[in-house]
Amino acid sequence: MSPTGLVTLERDGGLWTVTLNRPDKANALTEVMLTELADIAEAAIAARVFVLTGSGKVFSAGADLEAARLGLATSPQWERLSGAIAALPGLSIAALNGTVAGGAMGMVLACDIRIAAEGAGAFYPVMKLGFLPQPSDPARLTALIGPSRARMILLAGARLGAQEALDWGLFDRVVQGDSLLPDAYALAKDGLSASPEHAAAIKAMCRTTG
């Protein structure tokens, strides 16, 4: 499903772990990577728990700069990816091994839960770079942290460290780096034992936005 090796998928029964695997480029996303991620996310309707993480010290720097100059920043694949994750019937967990930036925020916002390693951060510099955020991102961000703080990130370019992101509600838990995936898998335990229909019903009861 991932011929480039820049996105890897491990399946263990109903547990799917997707890893961004371009650490030498801070996991910056190309069009091919975005398409692979969206393909996997759409197929993950068969998963009971979907875990999204990265290799190296950064979760993702967002769009690859050269690709962005060629139009990647406005690609419909961003919205396709986040929409597919948001539509999953099972539990989705973003396990952030490091900072998430730019367009990569979309897939993270679309997850049900966000846990992060110590030292991770978040920023979304659309004002500085002259791009609009992806259509669903501001609503999801606002639902998590409120409209004023969403404006701090999107309009004022605020960069959050792990503790501030936790305090604001953007991150749900901050853990030591070596316990990141074990913590994510511990959170996955109940989801793996539940039927997809049961998980989807609870998710629907919790939903406040797309």
HELIX and SHEET records of a PDB file:
HELIX    1   1 PRO A   23  LYS A   25  5                                   3    
HELIX    2   2 GLU A   31  ALA A   43  1                                  13    
HELIX    3   3 ALA A   44  ALA A   46  5                                   3    
HELIX    4   4 LEU A   65  ARG A   69  1                                   5    
HELIX    5   5 LEU A   72  THR A   74  5                                   3    
HELIX    6   6 GLN A   77  ALA A   86  1                                  10    
HELIX    7   7 GLY A  102  ALA A  104  5                                   3    
HELIX    8   8 MET A  105  LEU A  109  1                                   5    
HELIX    9   9 VAL A  126  LEU A  129  1                                   4    
HELIX   10  10 ASP A  137  ILE A  145  1                                   9    
HELIX   11  11 PRO A  147  LEU A  154  1                                   8    
HELIX   12  12 ALA A  162  TRP A  168  1                                   7    
HELIX   13  13 GLY A  177  SER A  179  5                                   3    
HELIX   14  14 LEU A  180  SER A  193  1                                  14    
HELIX   15  15 PRO A  196  CYS A  206  1                                  11    
SHEET    1   A 6 VAL A   7  ASP A  12  0                                        
SHEET    2   A 6 LEU A  15  LEU A  20 -1                                        
SHEET    3   A 6 VAL A  49  GLY A  54  1                                        
SHEET    4   A 6 LEU A  91  LEU A  96  1                                        
SHEET    5   A 6 ILE A 113  ALA A 117  1                                        
SHEET    6   A 6 ARG A 173  VAL A 175  1                                        
SHEET    1   B 4 VAL A  58  SER A  60  0                                        
SHEET    2   B 4 THR A  99  ALA A 101  1                                        
SHEET    3   B 4 GLY A 121  PHE A 123  1                                        
SHEET    4   B 4 LEU A 160  GLY A 161 -1                                        
END                                                                             
